[in-house]
Amino acid sequence: MQKDVCSEILRMKSLNPIPVIGVPASPYTRKMVALLRYRRIPYTVEWGNARELIEKHKLEAPKPVLLPVMIFEIDGAHKAITDSTPIIHHLENEFPDRGVIPHDPKLAFLNYVLEDFGDEWVTKYMFHYRWHFKEDIDKAGTILPLLHDVSLDDESHKAFKQGFAELQISRLWVVGSNEITAPIIESSYKRFLQQLEDCLSKNAFLFGSRPSSADYAIFGQLSALIGFDPTSRTIAHEISPRVIAWQDRMEDMSGIDPAEDDWLTYEVAQEDLADIFQEVGKVYLPALLANAKAIAAEEKTWTTQIDGAQWKQRSFPYQAKCLQWINDEFNALNSDDQNQIMVFLKKTGCQDLIVKE
Ligand SMILES: N[C@@H](CCC(=O)N[C@@H](CS)C(=O)NCC(=O)O)C(=O)O
């Protein structure tokens, strides 16, 4: 569990219902809303401008303000909280039924890595496809301002559209999307769709016949890639019809009655998830390692080779923490489980996820 947020998370109590602030085009908002629905945890959603809504609730804005913002009680006071993964862990402790983290510690570790891959790498496909091609830019620029305020007057809409699109396009390089890396991102997206398609031909979810937090992380990003942005949606239709159907179904899984043996066994999960882990090793791992090195050296950007191209982007302290948290999860396993996980990580080219002490 993330150490720096751990003490706050441990003191958090859920309100009934839990207020969620976000917009429908925000992948992490969709991740959390769908997860709450499946878990049958009461919630309310307020769509709109997060800062305005936080102010309306008379709360201090989290730093940074990221979507979704959820409101919890800490030490008797309401507080605006962000970051889906620790929130999911909190909910898991507070509401034990219908959990999204497998009880088998080895499966829980694999799930942790794939949730992180969804949140931190699949999101690169999302940001790239939303702001790289003209048709997608035009759609996102037009619709996103209206998702904040559906009755926005026409003049403000026009100004908001242009300003927002320009801002987001100017930030593409921050996540590593540029003319050199575009083919790398797009090939990775296509391979990932095929890998997911293959998994779904065996089971309804990544880890069996009940959804995990990794399913929700990936669903959140695909809600944009398949549910919103036209170019990436067309590609998904060509490659992966099962993923399109999965995407639609994931939105509301409240009718599932999950049982403990609905999770795959570790042996089967290793087989079924090997290809996706190969992708993690091929593209996400080099990014995580280069970023962590840059953060340690206090460098503002990093450059590395990913799938044969030179990849340059801004360094993110958060992603250095992601690598650390993966290691914390690994280190919390007993040595037999660690050994078994290491065999799998080696087989899939992911062994360097675990940093030797
Ligand atoms: N690690 C966070 C990430 C949340 C996030 O990045 N949300 C996006 C919207 S989907 C955001 O608020 N971005 C703010 C920005 O781009 O300025 C989580 O898992 O909740």
The ligand as an SDF file (V2000), in Angstrom:
LIG
                    3D

 20 19  0  0  0  0  0  0  0  0999 V2000
   -3.7210    8.8320  -10.5200 N   0  0  0  0  0  0  0  0  0  0  0  0
   -4.9930    9.5060  -10.6730 C   0  0  0  0  0  0  0  0  0  0  0  0
   -5.0680   10.1330  -12.0580 C   0  0  0  0  0  0  0  0  0  0  0  0
   -6.3080   10.9540  -12.2890 C   0  0  0  0  0  0  0  0  0  0  0  0
   -6.1730   11.8500  -13.5270 C   0  0  0  0  0  0  0  0  0  0  0  0
   -5.0730   12.0440  -14.0610 O   0  0  0  0  0  0  0  0  0  0  0  0
   -7.2840   12.4220  -13.9810 N   0  0  0  0  0  0  0  0  0  0  0  0
   -7.2570   13.2700  -15.1570 C   0  0  0  0  0  0  0  0  0  0  0  0
   -8.5870   13.3130  -15.8310 C   0  0  0  0  0  0  0  0  0  0  0  0
   -9.1100   11.7680  -16.4320 S   0  0  0  0  0  0  0  0  0  0  0  0
   -7.0030   14.6990  -14.7140 C   0  0  0  0  0  0  0  0  0  0  0  0
   -7.6430   15.1540  -13.7960 O   0  0  0  0  0  0  0  0  0  0  0  0
   -6.0840   15.3940  -15.3500 N   0  0  0  0  0  0  0  0  0  0  0  0
   -5.8540   16.7530  -15.0020 C   0  0  0  0  0  0  0  0  0  0  0  0
   -5.1350   17.4660  -16.0330 C   0  0  0  0  0  0  0  0  0  0  0  0
   -4.9400   16.8590  -17.0820 O   0  0  0  0  0  0  0  0  0  0  0  0
   -4.8330   18.6020  -15.7730 O   0  0  0  0  0  0  0  0  0  0  0  0
   -6.1120    8.5050  -10.4390 C   0  0  0  0  0  0  0  0  0  0  0  0
   -5.8720    7.2920  -10.5460 O   0  0  0  0  0  0  0  0  0  0  0  0
   -7.2150    8.9170  -10.0680 O   0  0  0  0  0  0  0  0  0  0  0  0
  1  2  1  0
  2  3  1  0
  2 18  1  0
  3  4  1  0
  4  5  1  0
  5  6  2  0
  5  7  1  0
  7  8  1  0
  8  9  1  0
  8 11  1  0
  9 10  1  0
 11 12  2  0
 11 13  1  0
 13 14  1  0
 14 15  1  0
 15 16  2  0
 15 17  1  0
 18 19  2  0
 18 20  1  0
M  END
$$$$
